[in-house]
Amino acid sequence: MEKVRDDGIALDFEVGDEVVKIINVKSSSLPCPLLVFSPTTEGSYPILLFFHGFRLQPDSYKSLLLHISSHQYIAVAPKFSLMTSRCEVKTAKKVAEWLSAKKLNSVLPEKVFPDIQKVAVSGHSRGGKTAFALALAYGSGDSKGESIVTSGTLFHIRVAKDASVADLKKEISNQENLPENHLILMLDTGHGDSIMLNDDEISLVDYGVTDGSHFYLFFQLPGNNNNNDDNSNNGDGDK
């Protein structure tokens, strides 16, 4: 066990009072090893499920996760393969299911319990995309045909073959009662990157959209009119 101290990673934030224990977890019931950061004071604590970036490991984030855990959080960091993998979201889902089955309880310090009703997901770089996809239930194997993911909900949208981006946004707005003028769509190319559909007048076909295409759906905050920001590589969803 070790008391968290500032070491240059979180100098702008006050360190918590909790003494943190670092636990390496390997189990045949897990799809990959875990690095767990746990408070040691008796009690029930919310969980942060954190995914590391491409070609990194949880140890790279030790100072950050120690700092978070010192504020009375249990941080759980899966150790994915160092090689690129399209199975990370499914692996993340299995880890989440392992947590839901309350198997984390057995590796935590005595009288320390995880609050399964309070789980947050986060990540860095590629891990951020994995976290976003997991939060939106992508990788569950349930999506078929045309669909869009938003706020954790998978739903289906059908539009004409010559439909534009604006037509798709309008259909989403009408069907799901969402604010059309605040919708931001990004197309998952299927090759590890995404394209923002930032011109409402361009046809979906010109953007490369086909039946079964998968999208990320974001919301522009009220008062922010920068619809054409040059963004890429974020989020998750489906048409």
C-alpha positions in Angstrom: 0.0 0.0 0.0 1.2 3.5 -0.6 0.0 7.0 0.1 -0.6 9.0 -3.0 1.7 12.0 -3.6 2.0 14.6 -6.3 4.8 13.7 -8.7 4.2 16.1 -11.6 1.2 14.4 -13.1 -1.6 16.1 -11.1 0.1 19.1 -9.6 -3.0 21.3 -10.2 -5.3 19.0 -8.2 -5.4 18.3 -4.5 -4.4 14.8 -3.5 -7.0 12.8 -1.6 -6.6 11.4 1.9 -7.2 7.8 1.0 -4.4 5.2 1.3 -4.5 3.2 -2.0 -3.6 -0.4 -2.5 -2.5 -1.6 -6.0 -3.7 -5.1 -6.9 -2.7 -7.2 -9.9 -5.6 -9.4 -10.9 -5.4 -12.5 -13.1 -8.2 -15.0 -13.4 -9.5 -17.6 -15.7 -12.8 -15.9 -15.6 -11.3 -12.7 -17.1 -10.4 -12.1 -20.7 -7.3 -10.2 -19.7 -5.3 -9.2 -16.5 -6.4 -6.1 -14.5 -4.6 -3.5 -12.5 -6.8 -2.4 -9.7 -6.3 0.7 -7.5 -8.4 0.5 -4.3 -9.1 2.6 -1.2 -8.3 0.7 2.0 -10.7 2.3 4.4 -13.9 0.3 5.1 -16.7 1.3 2.8 -18.4 1.1 -0.5 -16.8 3.0 -3.5 -17.8 3.9 -7.0 -15.8 2.3 -9.8 -13.8 3.9 -12.7 -13.1 1.5 -15.6 -10.1 2.9 -17.4 -8.7 1.8 -20.8 -5.1 2.5 -21.8 -4.0 3.9 -25.1 -2.5 2.0 -28.1 0.8 0.2 -27.3 0.6 1.4 -23.7 -0.2 -0.5 -20.5 -2.1 0.5 -17.2 1.3 1.1 -15.5 1.8 4.1 -17.7 -1.1 5.7 -15.9 -0.1 4.7 -12.4 0.2 8.2 -11.0 -3.1 9.3 -12.5 -5.0 6.3 -11.3 -3.4 6.5 -7.8 -4.5 10.1 -7.7 -8.1 9.3 -8.7 -8.3 6.4 -6.2 -7.1 8.6 -3.4 -10.4 10.5 -3.7 -12.3 7.3 -2.8 -12.7 5.6 -6.2 -11.9 2.0 -7.2 -10.0 2.3 -10.5 -10.0 -0.8 -12.7 -7.6 -0.9 -15.6 -7.6 -3.8 -18.0 -4.3 -4.8 -19.7 -5.0 -5.2 -23.4 -2.6 -6.8 -25.8 0.1 -4.4 -27.0 -0.7 -5.4 -30.6 -3.6 -3.7 -32.3 -6.9 -5.6 -31.9 -10.4 -5.2 -33.2 -11.6 -7.3 -30.2 -10.9 -4.7 -27.5 -14.5 -3.5 -27.2 -15.7 -7.1 -26.7 -12.9 -7.7 -24.2 -14.0 -4.5 -22.4 -17.6 -5.7 -22.3 -16.5 -9.0 -20.7 -14.6 -7.1 -18.1 -17.7 -5.0 -17.4 -19.7 -8.2 -17.1 -17.1 -9.6 -14.7 -17.6 -6.5 -12.6 -21.4 -6.8 -12.7 -21.1 -10.4 -11.5 -19.5 -8.9 -8.3 -16.3 -10.8 -8.8 -14.2 -7.7 -8.0 -15.2 -8.1 -4.4 -12.9 -11.1 -3.9 -9.7 -9.2 -4.7 -10.4 -6.0 -2.8 -9.0 -5.2 0.7 -11.1 -6.4 3.6 -14.4 -4.5 4.2 -13.9 -2.6 0.9 -16.8 -3.1 -1.5 -17.5 -1.8 -5.1 -20.7 0.1 -5.8 -21.8 -1.6 -9.0 -24.6 1.0 -9.4 -22.0 3.7 -9.8 -19.6 2.8 -12.7 -17.9 5.3 -15.0 -15.8 4.4 -18.1 -12.9 6.4 -19.4 -9.7 6.0 -21.4 -6.8 7.6 -23.2 -6.4 7.7 -27.0 -7.5 4.3 -28.4 -8.8 3.5 -24.9 -11.0 6.6 -25.1 -12.7 5.1 -28.2 -13.1 1.8 -26.4 -14.7 3.5 -23.4 -17.1 5.4 -25.6 -18.0 2.3 -27.6 -18.6 0.3 -24.4 -20.8 3.1 -22.9 -22.9 3.1 -26.0 -23.3 -0.7 -25.9 -21.3 -1.2 -29.2 -19.8 -4.7 -29.4 -22.8 -6.3 -27.8 -23.5 -8.2 -31.0 -27.1 -7.0 -31.0 -27.0 -4.4 -33.8 -28.3 -5.5 -37.2 -29.1 -3.6 -40.4 -29.4 0.2 -40.2 -29.0 1.8 -36.8 -27.7 4.8 -34.8 -26.2 4.8 -31.4 -26.8 7.7 -29.0 -26.6 8.0 -25.2 -26.3 4.2 -24.9 -29.4 3.5 -27.0 -29.3 1.5 -30.3 -32.0 2.4 -32.7 -32.7 1.9 -36.5 -33.1 4.6 -39.1 -34.2 4.2 -42.8 -33.8 7.0 -45.4 -33.9 7.2 -49.1 -30.9 6.2 -51.2 -30.4 9.8 -52.3 -30.8 11.2 -48.8 -28.5 14.0 -47.6 -26.9 14.4 -44.2 -29.7 16.9 -43.4 -32.3 14.3 -44.3 -30.8 11.8 -42.0 -30.6 14.3 -39.1 -34.3 15.2 -39.7 -35.3 11.5 -39.6 -33.3 11.0 -36.4 -34.9 14.1 -34.9 -38.5 13.0 -35.8 -38.1 9.4 -34.7 -36.2 9.9 -31.5 -37.4 13.4 -30.5 -33.8 14.8 -30.6 -32.9 18.4 -31.4 -32.1 18.3 -35.1 -29.9 21.5 -35.1 -27.7 20.1 -32.4 -26.9 16.7 -34.0 -23.3 15.9 -35.1 -22.7 12.7 -37.0 -19.5 10.8 -37.6 -19.2 7.9 -40.0 -17.1 4.9 -38.8 -15.2 3.9 -42.0 -14.5 0.4 -40.6 -10.8 0.9 -41.0 -10.1 2.3 -37.5 -11.0 5.9 -38.2 -14.0 8.2 -38.6 -15.3 10.9 -40.9 -17.3 13.9 -39.6 -20.4 14.5 -41.8 -20.1 18.3 -41.5 -21.9 19.4 -44.6 -25.7 18.9 -44.4 -26.2 19.3 -48.1 -23.9 16.5 -49.2 -25.6 13.2 -49.9 -24.9 10.2 -47.7 -23.7 8.2 -50.7 -21.0 10.8 -51.4 -19.7 10.4 -47.8 -19.5 6.6 -48.5 -22.5 5.7 -46.4 -24.0 2.3 -47.3 -26.7 0.0 -45.8 -25.5 -1.0 -42.3 -23.0 1.8 -41.9 -22.1 2.6 -38.3 -22.1 6.2 -36.9 -21.1 8.0 -33.8 -23.7 10.5 -32.7 -22.8 13.6 -30.7 -24.7 16.7 -29.5 -23.5 20.2 -30.0 -24.0 22.3 -26.9 -26.5 25.2 -27.1 -24.8 28.4 -28.1 -22.0 26.7 -30.0 -22.5 27.3 -33.7 -19.2 25.9 -34.9 -20.8 23.1 -37.0 -17.8 22.8 -39.3 -15.0 22.3 -36.8 -12.4 20.0 -38.3 -12.8 17.1 -35.9 -12.2 13.5 -36.5 -11.6 10.2 -34.7 -14.1 10.2 -31.8 -17.3 8.5 -30.8 -19.6 5.6 -31.9 -23.0 4.8 -33.8 -24.9 2.9 -36.9 -27.2 3.6 -40.0 
